[in-house]
Amino acid sequence: MLKASLAATAAIFALLVGQPGAAQTAPERTWTRADDTRRIDFPVTAKGEQVLAVDTHTHTIFSDGVVWPSFRLWEAEQDHLAAYAVTDHLEAHPYSPDIVTDDHNRPYAIAVKEAARISSKVLPIPGVEITRGMPWGHFNALFLKDVNALAVDPTMSKDPTEVLKAARGQGAVIIWNHPWALPGLDPAMAELMPAEQRGLLKAGLFDAVEIANSAQYSAAAFDMALKYGLAVVGASDVHGAVDADMQIPEGQHRTTTLVLAKDGSAEAIRAAMLQKRTAALYRQALYGREQELSQIVGAALRMTGKARAQSFLTKDMVQVELHNDAFMPLQLRLSASPLTNSRMLTVPAHGKVVIQFANVPDMAAFTLEAEVLNAFVDPQRNLKVMLR
Protein backbone atom coordinates (compact mmCIF):
# COMPACT_ATOMS: atom_id res chain seq x y z
CA MET A 1 0.00 0.00 0.00
CA LEU A 2 2.65 2.51 1.04
CA LYS A 3 5.46 3.11 -1.42
CA ALA A 4 8.92 3.96 -0.16
CA SER A 5 10.97 6.32 -2.28
CA LEU A 6 13.61 4.93 -4.58
CA ALA A 7 16.19 7.10 -2.80
CA ALA A 8 15.38 5.61 0.60
CA THR A 9 15.56 2.13 -0.86
CA ALA A 10 18.92 2.84 -2.46
CA ALA A 11 20.35 4.15 0.81
CA ILE A 12 19.32 1.09 2.77
CA PHE A 13 20.43 -1.19 -0.05
CA ALA A 14 23.88 0.40 0.14
CA LEU A 15 24.04 -0.28 3.87
CA LEU A 16 23.17 -3.91 3.32
CA VAL A 17 25.42 -4.74 0.42
CA GLY A 18 28.36 -2.37 0.92
CA GLN A 19 29.91 0.11 -1.45
CA PRO A 20 29.49 -0.09 -5.22
CA GLY A 21 31.62 -2.83 -6.68
CA ALA A 22 31.72 -4.83 -3.42
CA ALA A 23 30.50 -8.41 -3.37
CA GLN A 24 26.79 -8.60 -2.51
CA THR A 25 26.25 -10.67 0.61
CA ALA A 26 23.46 -10.98 3.11
CA PRO A 27 23.87 -8.94 6.32
CA GLU A 28 25.37 -10.96 9.16
CA ARG A 29 23.56 -11.30 12.47
CA THR A 30 25.92 -9.82 15.03
CA TRP A 31 23.45 -8.66 17.65
CA THR A 32 22.10 -10.28 20.79
CA ARG A 33 18.49 -10.56 21.89
CA ALA A 34 18.92 -7.63 24.29
CA ASP A 35 19.76 -5.11 21.57
CA ASP A 36 17.93 -6.73 18.64
CA THR A 37 14.79 -4.61 18.34
CA ARG A 38 13.84 -6.15 14.97
CA ARG A 39 13.22 -9.64 16.28
CA ILE A 40 9.59 -10.82 16.47
CA ASP A 41 9.53 -13.75 18.87
CA PHE A 42 7.06 -15.42 21.22
CA PRO A 43 7.48 -18.50 23.42
CA VAL A 44 6.17 -21.92 22.42
CA THR A 45 2.54 -22.30 23.53
CA ALA A 46 1.32 -24.68 26.23
CA LYS A 47 0.16 -27.00 23.41
CA GLY A 48 3.71 -27.13 22.04
CA GLU A 49 2.97 -25.00 18.97
CA GLN A 50 5.46 -22.48 17.65
CA VAL A 51 4.31 -18.88 17.18
CA LEU A 52 5.80 -18.06 13.78
CA ALA A 53 6.11 -14.58 12.29
CA VAL A 54 5.11 -14.83 8.62
CA ASP A 55 4.81 -11.96 6.15
CA THR A 56 2.15 -13.04 3.66
CA HIS A 57 2.48 -10.13 1.21
CA THR A 58 5.66 -8.74 -0.41
CA HIS A 59 6.67 -7.33 -3.80
CA THR A 60 9.82 -7.10 -5.89
CA ILE A 61 10.84 -5.41 -9.12
CA PHE A 62 9.18 -8.31 -10.97
CA SER A 63 5.90 -6.44 -10.37
CA ASP A 64 5.61 -2.98 -8.77
CA GLY A 65 8.23 -3.32 -6.03
CA VAL A 66 11.57 -1.58 -6.40
CA VAL A 67 14.00 -4.22 -5.11
CA TRP A 68 15.50 -7.48 -6.34
CA PRO A 69 14.13 -10.74 -4.80
CA SER A 70 17.41 -11.38 -2.94
CA PHE A 71 16.92 -8.09 -1.10
CA ARG A 72 13.55 -9.29 0.22
CA LEU A 73 15.21 -12.46 1.53
CA TRP A 74 17.90 -10.41 3.31
CA GLU A 75 15.26 -8.20 4.93
CA ALA A 76 13.37 -11.27 6.15
CA GLU A 77 16.65 -12.51 7.61
CA GLN A 78 17.12 -9.22 9.46
CA ASP A 79 13.62 -9.46 10.93
CA HIS A 80 14.12 -13.14 11.87
CA LEU A 81 10.90 -14.13 10.10
CA ALA A 82 10.00 -17.78 9.98
CA ALA A 83 8.72 -17.32 6.43
CA TYR A 84 7.60 -14.73 3.91
CA ALA A 85 5.52 -15.01 0.75
CA VAL A 86 6.73 -13.88 -2.65
CA THR A 87 3.54 -12.33 -4.04
CA ASP A 88 4.31 -10.21 -7.06
CA HIS A 89 1.29 -9.12 -9.08
CA LEU A 90 0.11 -11.55 -11.72
CA GLU A 91 -1.14 -8.73 -13.94
CA ALA A 92 0.67 -5.50 -13.00
CA HIS A 93 4.26 -5.11 -14.27
CA PRO A 94 5.25 -1.45 -14.59
CA TYR A 95 8.93 -2.36 -15.08
CA SER A 96 8.32 -4.84 -17.88
CA PRO A 97 10.44 -2.84 -20.38
CA ASP A 98 13.44 -3.56 -18.15
CA ILE A 99 12.50 -6.81 -16.37
CA VAL A 100 11.33 -9.83 -18.35
CA THR A 101 8.14 -11.04 -16.66
CA ASP A 102 7.05 -13.98 -18.79
CA ASP A 103 8.11 -16.40 -16.04
CA HIS A 104 6.01 -15.57 -12.95
CA ASN A 105 7.86 -18.22 -10.93
CA ARG A 106 11.16 -16.40 -11.37
CA PRO A 107 11.15 -14.11 -8.25
CA TYR A 108 10.45 -17.09 -5.99
CA ALA A 109 13.18 -19.14 -7.71
CA ILE A 110 15.68 -16.33 -7.11
CA ALA A 111 14.68 -16.14 -3.44
CA VAL A 112 15.08 -19.91 -2.98
CA LYS A 113 18.50 -19.86 -4.64
CA GLU A 114 19.63 -16.99 -2.41
CA ALA A 115 18.28 -18.72 0.70
CA ALA A 116 20.35 -21.78 -0.15
CA ARG A 117 23.44 -19.67 -0.90
CA ILE A 118 23.44 -17.95 2.50
CA SER A 119 22.02 -20.95 4.44
CA SER A 120 19.03 -18.86 5.47
CA LYS A 121 16.61 -20.10 8.10
CA VAL A 122 13.82 -18.05 6.50
CA LEU A 123 11.38 -19.99 4.32
CA PRO A 124 10.32 -18.28 1.05
CA ILE A 125 6.73 -19.20 0.17
CA PRO A 126 5.70 -19.29 -3.52
CA GLY A 127 2.73 -17.08 -4.29
CA VAL A 128 1.19 -14.35 -6.41
CA GLU A 129 -1.18 -11.40 -6.08
CA ILE A 130 -4.21 -11.76 -8.34
CA THR A 131 -5.04 -8.16 -9.21
CA ARG A 132 -8.53 -7.04 -10.16
CA GLY A 133 -10.28 -3.69 -10.21
CA MET A 134 -13.71 -2.81 -8.88
CA PRO A 135 -15.70 -4.53 -7.55
CA TRP A 136 -13.39 -7.50 -6.97
CA GLY A 137 -10.18 -6.34 -5.33
CA HIS A 138 -6.87 -8.15 -4.86
CA PHE A 139 -6.19 -11.69 -3.64
CA ASN A 140 -2.95 -13.38 -2.63
CA ALA A 141 -2.56 -17.08 -3.42
CA LEU A 142 0.14 -18.77 -1.32
CA PHE A 143 1.87 -22.17 -1.62
CA LEU A 144 1.37 -22.35 -5.38
CA LYS A 145 3.13 -24.99 -7.44
CA ASP A 146 3.19 -23.08 -10.75
CA VAL A 147 2.19 -19.43 -11.02
CA ASN A 148 2.50 -19.59 -14.80
CA ALA A 149 -0.48 -21.97 -14.92
CA LEU A 150 -2.80 -19.17 -13.75
CA ALA A 151 -4.55 -17.17 -16.47
CA VAL A 152 -3.48 -13.52 -16.73
CA ASP A 153 -6.02 -10.76 -17.37
CA PRO A 154 -4.00 -7.78 -18.66
CA THR A 155 -7.07 -5.52 -18.37
CA MET A 156 -7.53 -6.46 -14.68
CA SER A 157 -11.31 -6.26 -15.22
CA LYS A 158 -12.55 -9.85 -15.26
CA ASP A 159 -14.29 -11.78 -12.51
CA PRO A 160 -11.42 -13.61 -10.71
CA THR A 161 -13.46 -16.77 -10.04
CA GLU A 162 -11.70 -18.95 -12.60
CA VAL A 163 -8.16 -17.91 -11.66
CA LEU A 164 -8.99 -18.40 -7.96
CA LYS A 165 -10.32 -21.88 -8.79
CA ALA A 166 -7.06 -22.63 -10.59
CA ALA A 167 -5.09 -21.47 -7.54
CA ARG A 168 -7.30 -23.57 -5.28
CA GLY A 169 -6.63 -26.52 -7.55
CA GLN A 170 -2.94 -26.14 -6.67
CA GLY A 171 -3.74 -26.27 -2.95
CA ALA A 172 -3.31 -22.54 -2.40
CA VAL A 173 -4.17 -20.60 0.74
CA ILE A 174 -6.05 -17.56 -0.58
CA ILE A 175 -6.19 -14.18 1.17
CA TRP A 176 -8.41 -11.19 0.38
CA ASN A 177 -6.03 -8.25 0.51
CA HIS A 178 -6.71 -4.81 2.08
CA PRO A 179 -10.50 -5.00 1.58
CA TRP A 180 -11.05 -1.53 3.07
CA ALA A 181 -9.14 -0.01 0.16
CA LEU A 182 -10.61 -1.97 -2.73
CA PRO A 183 -13.54 -2.35 -3.15
CA GLY A 184 -14.15 -0.74 0.25
CA LEU A 185 -16.03 -1.75 3.38
CA ASP A 186 -18.88 0.11 5.04
CA PRO A 187 -18.88 -0.58 8.81
CA ALA A 188 -22.46 0.73 9.00
CA MET A 189 -23.78 -2.00 6.71
CA ALA A 190 -25.51 -5.04 8.15
CA GLU A 191 -23.44 -7.15 5.78
CA LEU A 192 -19.85 -5.93 5.82
CA MET A 193 -18.77 -8.10 2.93
CA PRO A 194 -19.86 -6.94 -0.55
CA ALA A 195 -21.96 -9.32 -2.64
CA GLU A 196 -19.14 -10.24 -5.03
CA GLN A 197 -16.87 -11.39 -2.21
CA ARG A 198 -19.72 -13.24 -0.49
CA GLY A 199 -20.16 -15.17 -3.72
CA LEU A 200 -16.47 -16.05 -3.85
CA LEU A 201 -16.54 -17.10 -0.19
CA LYS A 202 -19.63 -19.25 -0.73
CA ALA A 203 -17.72 -20.98 -3.54
CA GLY A 204 -14.87 -21.67 -1.10
CA LEU A 205 -12.41 -19.47 -2.96
CA PHE A 206 -10.66 -17.65 -0.12
CA ASP A 207 -9.61 -18.48 3.42
CA ALA A 208 -8.34 -15.31 5.07
CA VAL A 209 -8.56 -11.54 5.08
CA GLU A 210 -5.93 -8.89 5.71
CA ILE A 211 -7.02 -6.76 8.64
CA ALA A 212 -3.69 -4.89 8.79
CA ASN A 213 -1.55 -3.92 5.82
CA SER A 214 1.67 -1.95 6.15
CA ALA A 215 0.80 1.01 8.41
CA GLN A 216 -2.99 0.62 8.06
CA TYR A 217 -5.49 -1.31 10.18
CA SER A 218 -9.22 -1.81 9.56
CA ALA A 219 -11.62 -2.58 12.42
CA ALA A 220 -14.28 -3.35 9.80
CA ALA A 221 -12.03 -5.95 8.17
CA PHE A 222 -11.29 -7.50 11.58
CA ASP A 223 -15.01 -7.65 12.36
CA MET A 224 -15.66 -9.26 8.99
CA ALA A 225 -12.95 -11.89 9.50
CA LEU A 226 -14.57 -12.90 12.80
CA LYS A 227 -18.10 -12.84 11.39
CA TYR A 228 -17.32 -15.00 8.35
CA GLY A 229 -14.86 -17.41 9.98
CA LEU A 230 -11.81 -16.21 8.03
CA ALA A 231 -8.20 -16.43 9.15
CA VAL A 232 -6.93 -13.11 10.55
CA VAL A 233 -3.89 -11.86 8.61
CA GLY A 234 -1.45 -8.96 8.86
CA ALA A 235 1.16 -8.20 6.19
CA SER A 236 3.72 -5.61 5.16
CA ASP A 237 2.72 -5.39 1.46
CA VAL A 238 6.23 -3.99 1.16
CA HIS A 239 7.23 -2.37 -2.12
CA GLY A 240 10.33 -0.38 -1.19
CA ALA A 241 12.75 -1.13 1.63
CA VAL A 242 10.91 -2.52 4.64
CA ASP A 243 12.75 -0.13 6.98
CA ALA A 244 11.30 2.84 5.14
CA ASP A 245 7.85 1.33 4.52
CA MET A 246 7.37 0.21 8.13
CA GLN A 247 9.36 2.92 10.00
CA ILE A 248 11.55 0.29 11.66
CA PRO A 249 14.39 2.73 12.45
CA GLU A 250 11.83 4.77 14.42
CA GLY A 251 11.00 1.77 16.61
CA GLN A 252 8.20 0.08 14.69
CA HIS A 253 8.23 -3.51 13.47
CA ARG A 254 7.02 -5.27 10.35
CA THR A 255 3.28 -5.93 10.18
CA THR A 256 2.99 -9.72 10.05
CA THR A 257 0.81 -12.75 10.63
CA LEU A 258 1.48 -14.92 13.67
CA VAL A 259 0.90 -18.55 12.73
CA LEU A 260 0.51 -21.20 15.45
CA ALA A 261 2.06 -24.26 13.83
CA LYS A 262 3.70 -27.48 14.96
CA ASP A 263 6.94 -26.47 13.18
CA GLY A 264 8.31 -24.06 10.60
CA SER A 265 7.82 -26.24 7.53
CA ALA A 266 5.73 -25.07 4.57
CA GLU A 267 3.31 -27.94 5.19
CA ALA A 268 2.79 -26.98 8.85
CA ILE A 269 2.36 -23.27 8.11
CA ARG A 270 -0.12 -23.98 5.30
CA ALA A 271 -2.13 -26.37 7.50
CA ALA A 272 -2.24 -23.88 10.38
CA MET A 273 -3.46 -21.08 8.10
CA LEU A 274 -6.22 -23.27 6.70
CA GLN A 275 -7.21 -24.13 10.28
CA LYS A 276 -7.42 -20.37 11.06
CA ARG A 277 -4.63 -20.69 13.66
CA THR A 278 -3.48 -17.12 13.10
CA ALA A 279 -3.38 -13.62 14.57
CA ALA A 280 -2.31 -10.25 13.18
CA LEU A 281 0.60 -8.32 14.66
CA TYR A 282 0.29 -4.58 14.01
CA ARG A 283 2.21 -1.79 15.78
CA GLN A 284 2.87 -3.78 18.97
CA ALA A 285 -0.72 -4.94 19.25
CA LEU A 286 -2.31 -8.34 18.64
CA TYR A 287 -5.60 -9.01 16.85
CA GLY A 288 -7.23 -12.42 16.64
CA ARG A 289 -9.69 -14.90 18.04
CA GLU A 290 -9.73 -15.52 21.76
CA GLN A 291 -8.43 -19.08 21.42
CA GLU A 292 -5.27 -18.07 19.54
CA LEU A 293 -4.57 -14.90 21.52
CA SER A 294 -5.04 -16.73 24.83
CA GLN A 295 -2.39 -19.22 23.81
CA ILE A 296 0.04 -16.60 22.47
CA VAL A 297 -0.26 -14.26 25.47
CA GLY A 298 -0.60 -17.13 27.92
CA ALA A 299 2.77 -18.46 26.87
CA ALA A 300 4.42 -15.04 27.15
CA LEU A 301 2.89 -13.68 30.35
CA ARG A 302 3.49 -15.53 33.61
CA MET A 303 3.38 -14.82 37.32
CA THR A 304 6.26 -16.07 39.47
CA GLY A 305 8.19 -15.24 42.62
CA LYS A 306 5.27 -15.28 45.01
CA ALA A 307 6.50 -14.37 48.48
CA ARG A 308 5.34 -12.79 51.69
CA ALA A 309 6.28 -9.13 51.82
CA GLN A 310 7.15 -8.06 55.34
CA SER A 311 5.40 -4.95 56.70
CA PHE A 312 4.21 -3.94 60.14
CA LEU A 313 1.65 -1.63 58.49
CA THR A 314 -0.16 -4.14 56.29
CA LYS A 315 -0.88 -7.77 57.04
CA ASP A 316 -1.14 -10.65 54.60
CA MET A 317 0.92 -8.94 51.91
CA VAL A 318 1.99 -10.88 48.84
CA GLN A 319 4.75 -9.93 46.37
CA VAL A 320 4.70 -11.29 42.83
CA GLU A 321 6.66 -10.83 39.62
CA LEU A 322 4.89 -10.51 36.28
CA HIS A 323 7.20 -11.75 33.50
CA ASN A 324 6.80 -11.09 29.78
CA ASP A 325 8.75 -13.46 27.52
CA ALA A 326 7.58 -11.85 24.26
CA PHE A 327 9.38 -9.33 22.05
CA MET A 328 6.68 -6.68 22.60
CA PRO A 329 5.46 -5.00 25.80
CA LEU A 330 2.15 -6.16 27.23
CA GLN A 331 -0.15 -3.45 28.57
CA LEU A 332 -2.37 -4.66 31.42
CA ARG A 333 -5.35 -3.42 33.39
CA LEU A 334 -5.55 -5.43 36.60
CA SER A 335 -8.83 -6.41 38.22
CA ALA A 336 -7.38 -5.79 41.70
CA SER A 337 -5.53 -2.71 42.94
CA PRO A 338 -1.93 -3.39 44.01
CA LEU A 339 -0.15 -1.50 46.75
CA THR A 340 2.84 -0.55 44.64
CA ASN A 341 1.37 0.28 41.23
CA SER A 342 -1.79 1.54 39.63
CA ARG A 343 -4.13 -1.01 38.06
CA MET A 344 -2.73 0.05 34.67
CA LEU A 345 0.80 -1.16 34.06
CA THR A 346 3.12 -2.27 31.27
CA VAL A 347 5.25 -5.39 31.48
CA PRO A 348 8.22 -4.62 29.20
CA ALA A 349 9.41 -6.90 26.40
CA HIS A 350 11.54 -9.71 27.83
CA GLY A 351 11.18 -8.02 31.22
CA LYS A 352 9.27 -8.08 34.48
CA VAL A 353 7.32 -5.94 36.94
CA VAL A 354 7.31 -6.53 40.71
CA ILE A 355 4.06 -5.70 42.49
CA GLN A 356 2.55 -6.22 45.94
CA PHE A 357 -0.98 -6.95 47.10
CA ALA A 358 -2.45 -6.68 50.59
CA ASN A 359 -5.00 -8.80 52.44
CA VAL A 360 -4.14 -12.10 50.78
CA PRO A 361 -4.53 -14.69 53.55
CA ASP A 362 -4.11 -17.71 51.25
CA MET A 363 -1.01 -17.18 49.11
CA ALA A 364 -1.32 -20.57 47.41
CA ALA A 365 -4.78 -19.69 46.09
CA PHE A 366 -3.84 -16.20 44.93
CA THR A 367 -4.85 -15.41 41.32
CA LEU A 368 -4.74 -12.24 39.28
CA GLU A 369 -7.13 -11.34 36.48
CA ALA A 370 -6.11 -8.79 33.87
CA GLU A 371 -7.19 -7.32 30.55
CA VAL A 372 -4.44 -7.14 27.94
CA LEU A 373 -5.01 -3.70 26.46
CA ASN A 374 -2.90 -4.31 23.35
CA ALA A 375 -4.53 -7.65 22.51
CA PHE A 376 -7.95 -7.52 20.82
CA VAL A 377 -10.38 -10.43 20.42
CA ASP A 378 -12.74 -8.17 18.48
CA PRO A 379 -12.56 -4.47 17.54
CA GLN A 380 -14.10 -3.38 20.86
CA ARG A 381 -12.95 -6.03 23.32
CA ASN A 382 -9.61 -6.87 24.91
CA LEU A 383 -8.28 -10.28 25.79
CA LYS A 384 -8.74 -11.29 29.45
CA VAL A 385 -6.23 -13.56 31.18
CA MET A 386 -6.11 -15.25 34.57
CA LEU A 387 -2.67 -15.60 36.16
CA ARG A 388 -2.12 -18.24 38.81
N, C-alpha and C positions, 0 to 999 in steps of 0.2 A: 504494500500500500504506500508506504513512505519511500521516497527515492533519495538516497544519499547522493551528494554531488560527486562528479568524477574526480574533482580535485581532492576531496576528503578520502576517497577510495585509493587514489594514487599515493597519498601520504602514508596511509596505513599499510598499503602494499609494500612500500619501500622499507618500512620498519620491519616487516615480516621477512622479506627476502633479501635485504641488504642493499648495497649500492648497485647501480647499473653495472652490468658485466659480471657481477658475482654469481656464483652457483646458487640456484633457487632450491632452498631446503625448507622443510617445515620447521616452525619455531620449536625450540626445545623447552620442555617443562623443567624449570629450575626453581620454582617456588615451593613453599610448603603450604599445608592447609591453612595455617594461621594468617598468611598474607595473600592467599589466593582468593580474591573476591569474585572471580569469574565462575568458580566451581558451583554447580547445582547438585547438591547431594542430600539424600535422606537415608535414614537407617532402613535396614530390612524390616518388613512388617512382622507382626506376631505370627502370621500365617506362612512366613518364610518367603514371601514374594519380594523381589527387588523393585524399588521405585526408580524407574529409568526416565531420564530427561531426553525427550525425543522432539526434534524440530520437524514438523510434518510439511513444511512449506518453504522452499528456497528456490532462488533463480540464479542463473549464470548468463554469460554472454550468448549462450545458445538460444536464449529467448530475449527477454528485456532486462536481464541483469547486466551488470557492468564488470563482472570478474570472471576469471577462468575457473573451471570446476575444481582444480587443485586448491585454489584459494578457499573455496567453501569447505573443503576437507580440513584445511589447516585451521580455519576458524572454529570448526566443530571440535577439533583437538584442543584448542585453547580453552573452550568452554566445557571440556570434559563431558560432552554429550555421549549418551549411549549409542545414539543413532540419529541420522537426519535424512530426510527424503529429498531426492533430486527431482524437482517438479517444474521443469521448464514448460512454458506454454506449448501446447500442441499446435496452436494456430498462429500465435503472435510472434514474429521474428523481425524486429526492427533492424537488426544488424546483419540480415541475410546477404547484403552485398559484400560483406567482409567475412562472414562465418557461414560455411556450408552447413545447411540444416536438414538435408535430406535424410540423415540418419538420426532419428530422435532418441536412439539408445546411446548415442555418443557421449553426452555429458556424464551419464552414470558410469559408462565404461572407463572414462578418464578418472573419475573419482575412485573407482575400485582399484585401478592400476596404481594410483598415487597412494592409496591406503596400504597396499601391499608393499610399495617401495619404502615407506617410512615405518612399516610395522604398526600401523595405527590400530588403536583399540576401538575407534569409532566405526560403526556400521553404516555405510551408505545404503539407502533403500531406493530401489528403482521406482520411478513414478513419473507423472505428467500432470499438468494442469489443463483440463478441458475447458476452453474459453468460449463462452457464449454471451451475447448481448441480452438486452431485455426481451422477455421477462425471465430468462433462465438463470443467468449468473454463471459463476465459475465453480468447477469441481476438481478436486485433486483425487487421482487414482494412484494408490500406493501398492507396492509389491507386485508390479506388473512383470510379465515375462518378456513381452515384446511390444514396446510402444509403437513401433512402425506398423503393427497390425491394426491399430485404431484408425478409423477414417478421419481425415482432416477436412474441416469446413473452412476454407479461406475467407469466406464472408462473415463467419462467426454469427450466423443468423438462424441456423437450423435448430430444431428441437434436438437436445442431446441424448434422447432416449436410446437410440441405437448404439452410439459410441459408449454410453455407460453400460449397456448390456454387453458389449464386447469386452470392456474392462472387467465387468463382473465375471465373464466367462474365463478370464485369466486368474480369477481368485482375488481380485483387488479389494482393498479396503477403500471406500469412497467417502470423501469429505466434502460437504457444501461449504465453500469458502466465503468469508466475510459477507454474510447474507444481509447485514444492515446497509451495506454499500450498494449492492446490486443483487436483486432488484429493489431491495429496501423493505424494512419491516416496520409495521405500525403497532407499537405497544398497546394502543387503545382498541385494536381490533379483537373480537372474540376469538378469531382464528389467526394466530400470529403468522402461520406459514401460508404464503400465497398458493393459489390453486395449482399452479404448474408444479411446484415443488411437492405439494401433497400427492399429486399424481405420480411423480417419480418415487416418492417414499412408499406409496401403496404398491408400486411395482417392485419394491425391494432394491432400489437402485442407488441408495446411499445409506451410510451407517453412522455418520458423525457430522457435527457442525462446529465450525470455528466460532467461539464466543469471544476470543481475543486474538488480535492480529496486529503484530508490530506494537505500536504505542496506542492502539485503540481497543476498547472493550465495549461489548453490547449486552446490557441487562436483558433486552428483548430476546437476543439470540440465546442467552443462557436459559431463560424461561422456556423458550421453544425446545431446546435440547432436552430439558427435563420433561416437558409435556409430551413429547413425541418419542421418548425412549431412545434418544440418540447419544452417542458417545460425545463427551465434552472435550473439546480440543482447543489448544492455544498454539500459535505459530508465529515465527518471525516474519514470514513473507519477505525475506531480505532480498534486496536488489543490489544495493551498494555494499560497502563494508559493514559488517554487523555492528562494529563499534560505533559507527556514525548513525546507522539506522536506529539502534536501540539505546543510544546514550550510555554505553557501558563505561566509558571513562568518567562519567559523572556519577557513577555508583549504581546504575540500573543493571539489569541482567536480561538475557535473551528471553523473550516470550516463548514458552514451550508447552508441550504436553507431557504430563507425568503418567507413565504407563506402569501399572502394577503387573509384573510378569514373573514367571518362574525363573527366567534367565534372560540374557541379553541377545539371544539368537533372533533371527528374522522370524522364524516360525513362532516363537513365544510372544514376540511383540505383536505380530499380526493377530494371533489368537486372542490376546488380551484386549486389543482394540475392538475386535468383533464382539467380545463379551462385555464391552462398555466399561472395562476396568481402567478408567482414565480420569484425569483431572487437568484443569488448565492452571498454569502458573503465569501470573501477570503482575508485574511491578510489586513483587514481594507479597502477593496475596494468592490464595488458593480458591479455586472454584470447582465444585463437583458435587456428586451425590454423597449423601451422608455416609454410606457404607465405605466408599473409597477414602473420603477425607478423614473419617474416624481412624482408619488403619494407617494412613500417612502420618497424621498428627499424633496418633496414639503411640507410634513407634518413636517419634522424635521427642515428645514431651513426657517427662517422668518425674516423679516425686521421690526423693531419697533423703537420707540423713536425718530421719526423725529423731529428735532428742528432747529431753526436758531442758527448758531454759530456766535457769535459776533467777528468781526475783523475790524479794521480800514484799514487793508491792502487789504482785499479781500471782495468784495461785493457778495451778494446773496449766502452765504455759507449755506450748509445744513449738519447737523450731524445726523447720523443714527447708529443703533445698529443691527448687524447681529447676530441672536441667532441660536444655534444648539441644538435641543432637542434630538439628537440621542446619542447612546453610543460611537460612533466612530467620530473622527474628519472629517470635510469636507474641502477638499482642493479646493480653488476657483481661477479662473482666471477671473477678472472683465473685462467687455467691456470698462469701463471708468476708467480713472486714478484718484484716490483720492488724496487729499492733504496730508493725514497723513500716507498712506501706499503705498506699491507698488501694482500693479494690481494682483500680486500673493499673496494670503494670506490663512491662515488656521483658520477656526473657530473651536475651541476645542470642544471636547465632552462635552455635557451639559454645554456649555459656550457661550461666546459672544465676538465680536470684535466691537469696536467703531471706525468709520471712518467718514471723512468729505469730502464733495465735494464742489467745487466752481462754480459760475456762474449758479445757479439753480434758475431762477426767479419765477417759479411756483412750490412751494414745494408740493402741493397737487397732482400734476401730475408726480412727480418724480418716476422713475422706475430704476431698476438696473438689467442688464443682466449679467449672469456669466456662465462659464463652470465649471462643477464639475469634477475636474481632477481625483478623485478616484471613479468615477461612469461611467461605460462604457455601451453604448447602442449597440456597436459592437466592435470587437477587435481594431479598429483604431479610434473610435469616442467617445467623451465624451458627457455626458448628458448636455444640456443647460437648464437653468432655468431663469425665469423672476420674479424678486422680486418687489412687489408694496407696 
